[in-house]
């Protein structure tokens, strides 16, 4: 029996609210460049009004934050990220699925 691994992609964004991937997608982790102001980062299912699948507080400290999820987070309608550039300069989302597969 052969087990296939998913093709994991990385999507980079500096936009405060953006659709990262359209369609059924699994998110494996995130990498954030944080700024000097504390705030929130969140992943929504599909759009800004979709179910919040993940939310974290970012510290008031310049530096990277890397989070690897123990199991992928399923976003049935796509991946939408929300943050403000006062507290997150950029985000990289590691994911598989969606319309690219």
C-alpha positions as CSV (number, residue, x, y, z in Angstrom):
1,X,0.0,0.0,0.0
2,X,1.4,3.4,-1.0
3,X,0.7,6.4,1.1
4,X,0.8,9.7,-0.8
5,X,1.9,12.9,0.9
6,X,0.1,16.1,0.1
7,X,1.7,18.7,-2.0
8,X,2.3,21.5,0.5
9,X,2.6,25.0,-0.8
10,X,3.6,28.3,0.9
11,X,1.5,31.4,0.3
12,X,3.0,34.8,1.4
13,X,0.9,37.9,2.1
14,X,1.3,41.4,3.4
15,X,-2.3,42.3,2.9
16,X,-4.3,42.9,6.0
17,X,-7.3,40.7,5.0
18,X,-6.8,38.3,2.1
19,X,-7.9,35.1,0.6
20,X,-4.9,32.8,0.5
21,X,-6.4,29.8,-1.2
22,X,-9.8,29.1,-2.7
23,X,-11.5,25.7,-2.2
24,X,-11.1,22.9,0.3
25,X,-7.7,23.4,1.9
26,X,-5.7,22.1,4.8
27,X,-3.4,24.5,6.7
28,X,-0.3,22.9,8.2
29,X,1.4,25.9,9.8
30,X,2.1,29.6,9.7
31,X,5.1,31.9,9.9
32,X,4.5,35.5,11.0
33,X,6.8,38.5,11.0
34,X,5.5,40.4,14.0
35,X,5.9,44.1,14.7
36,X,6.2,46.3,17.9
37,X,2.5,46.3,18.6
38,X,0.6,43.3,20.1
39,X,-2.5,42.1,18.2
40,X,-4.4,39.2,16.7
41,X,-3.9,36.9,13.7
42,X,-6.6,34.7,12.5
43,X,-7.5,32.1,9.9
44,X,-11.1,32.0,8.7
45,X,-12.9,29.4,6.6
46,X,-13.5,31.0,3.2
47,X,-13.9,34.7,3.9
48,X,-13.8,37.4,6.6
49,X,-17.3,36.3,7.7
50,X,-16.4,32.6,7.7
51,X,-15.9,30.5,10.8
52,X,-12.7,31.4,12.7
53,X,-10.5,28.2,12.5
54,X,-7.5,29.6,14.3
55,X,-6.6,32.8,16.3
56,X,-3.5,33.8,18.2
57,X,-2.2,36.8,19.9
58,X,1.0,38.3,18.6
59,X,3.5,39.8,21.1
60,X,4.5,43.5,21.1
61,X,7.9,42.5,19.9
62,X,9.7,42.4,16.6
63,X,10.6,39.0,15.4
64,X,9.3,35.8,13.8
65,X,6.6,33.5,15.1
66,X,6.3,30.0,13.7
67,X,3.4,27.7,14.5
68,X,3.2,24.1,13.2
69,X,-0.2,22.6,13.8
70,X,-0.2,19.0,15.2
71,X,-2.9,18.1,12.7
72,X,-3.9,20.2,9.6
73,X,-6.7,22.7,10.0
74,X,-9.4,22.0,7.4
75,X,-10.9,25.1,5.7
76,X,-13.8,23.7,3.5
77,X,-14.3,26.9,1.6
78,X,-10.7,28.2,1.3
79,X,-8.3,30.0,3.6
80,X,-8.7,33.7,4.5
81,X,-6.2,35.4,6.9
82,X,-6.9,38.5,9.0
83,X,-4.4,40.8,10.7
84,X,-3.3,44.4,10.7
85,X,0.1,45.5,9.6
86,X,0.6,47.4,12.8
87,X,1.2,44.0,14.5
88,X,2.0,41.6,11.7
89,X,4.2,42.7,8.8
90,X,3.8,39.6,6.7
91,X,2.4,36.1,6.9
92,X,3.3,32.8,5.2
93,X,0.7,30.1,5.2
94,X,1.7,26.4,4.6
95,X,-1.2,24.6,3.0
96,X,-2.4,21.9,0.6
97,X,-5.5,21.4,-1.5
98,X,-7.8,24.1,-2.8
99,X,-8.0,24.9,-6.5
100,X,-4.3,24.4,-7.1
101,X,-4.5,20.6,-6.7
